């Protein structure tokens, strides 16, 4: 996809780099040249301009863009004006960062496709991981369902998926396993990495220190988390 990201702060820059790594053509925009310089060699294009100035958009391919992300986090007014200009000039899907409940209301009134709250969502994710001590990572699908990486209970070690019957016992789908492996680089340095096992079968045997990736209801994931 062709994506323009307005605002290259921590959130915008991380998003730009991740989207580039996953094969998208990303244009990063910020009014601070220092931020543009930090990312200019890591994404397709990085442009220094004031996104609240409609005339400046002549330098951007907004009409050919599939997705526009307004990631401005320092100035609520600038974020709202930028979103309004993008909506006016482009038919691209728009994702906009919100900085307050009032900002939410304005974006909803503008018909924004998707509103994000990165700090709040990060805090919720961290809270979930803290509350569930065996959780390695978690992706919240909605208010009820999650995809979660969870450490294997000791009682599971050495058993196959068929024997464990996770779906029947816990109502969860096992997507895959992350398994620790030792890798040696060209300099002879050995490090531990986690590799995806692939699509598991009923015969897949659980090993010590495996991480199980499951999908299902949050309360069922919590139930599995409490298993010893």
Secondary structure as the mmCIF struct_conf table of DSSP 4:
data_model
#
loop_
_struct_conf.conf_type_id
_struct_conf.id
_struct_conf.beg_label_comp_id
_struct_conf.beg_label_asym_id
_struct_conf.beg_label_seq_id
_struct_conf.end_label_comp_id
_struct_conf.end_label_asym_id
_struct_conf.end_label_seq_id
STRN STRN1 UNK A 2 UNK A 6
BEND BEND1 UNK A 9 UNK A 9
HELX_RH_AL_P HELX_RH_AL_P1 UNK A 10 UNK A 21
TURN_TY1_P TURN_TY1_P1 UNK A 22 UNK A 23
STRN STRN2 UNK A 25 UNK A 30
BEND BEND2 UNK A 31 UNK A 31
HELX_RH_AL_P HELX_RH_AL_P2 UNK A 33 UNK A 39
TURN_TY1_P TURN_TY1_P2 UNK A 40 UNK A 42
BEND BEND3 UNK A 43 UNK A 44
STRN STRN3 UNK A 45 UNK A 48
TURN_TY1_P TURN_TY1_P3 UNK A 51 UNK A 52
HELX_RH_3T_P HELX_RH_3T_P1 UNK A 54 UNK A 59
BEND BEND4 UNK A 60 UNK A 60
HELX_RH_3T_P HELX_RH_3T_P2 UNK A 62 UNK A 64
BEND BEND5 UNK A 66 UNK A 66
STRN STRN4 UNK A 67 UNK A 70
BEND BEND6 UNK A 74 UNK A 74
HELX_RH_AL_P HELX_RH_AL_P3 UNK A 76 UNK A 89
BEND BEND7 UNK A 92 UNK A 92
STRN STRN5 UNK A 93 UNK A 97
BEND BEND8 UNK A 100 UNK A 100
HELX_RH_AL_P HELX_RH_AL_P4 UNK A 101 UNK A 109
TURN_TY1_P TURN_TY1_P4 UNK A 110 UNK A 111
BEND BEND9 UNK A 113 UNK A 113
STRN STRN6 UNK A 114 UNK A 116
HELX_RH_AL_P HELX_RH_AL_P5 UNK A 118 UNK A 131
BEND BEND10 UNK A 132 UNK A 132
TURN_TY1_P TURN_TY1_P5 UNK A 133 UNK A 134
STRN STRN7 UNK A 135 UNK A 140
BEND BEND11 UNK A 142 UNK A 144
STRN STRN8 UNK A 145 UNK A 151
HELX_LH_PP_P HELX_LH_PP_P1 UNK A 152 UNK A 153
HELX_RH_3T_P HELX_RH_3T_P3 UNK A 154 UNK A 156
TURN_TY1_P TURN_TY1_P6 UNK A 157 UNK A 158
STRN STRN9 UNK A 160 UNK A 160
HELX_RH_AL_P HELX_RH_AL_P6 UNK A 161 UNK A 164
HELX_RH_AL_P HELX_RH_AL_P7 UNK A 166 UNK A 170
STRN STRN10 UNK A 173 UNK A 184
TURN_TY1_P TURN_TY1_P7 UNK A 186 UNK A 187
BEND BEND12 UNK A 188 UNK A 188
STRN STRN11 UNK A 190 UNK A 196
BEND BEND13 UNK A 199 UNK A 199
TURN_TY1_P TURN_TY1_P8 UNK A 202 UNK A 203
HELX_LH_PP_P HELX_LH_PP_P2 UNK A 204 UNK A 204
STRN STRN12 UNK A 205 UNK A 205
HELX_LH_PP_P HELX_LH_PP_P3 UNK A 206 UNK A 206
TURN_TY1_P TURN_TY1_P9 UNK A 208 UNK A 209
STRN STRN13 UNK A 211 UNK A 217
HELX_RH_AL_P HELX_RH_AL_P8 UNK A 218 UNK A 225
TURN_TY1_P TURN_TY1_P10 UNK A 226 UNK A 226
#
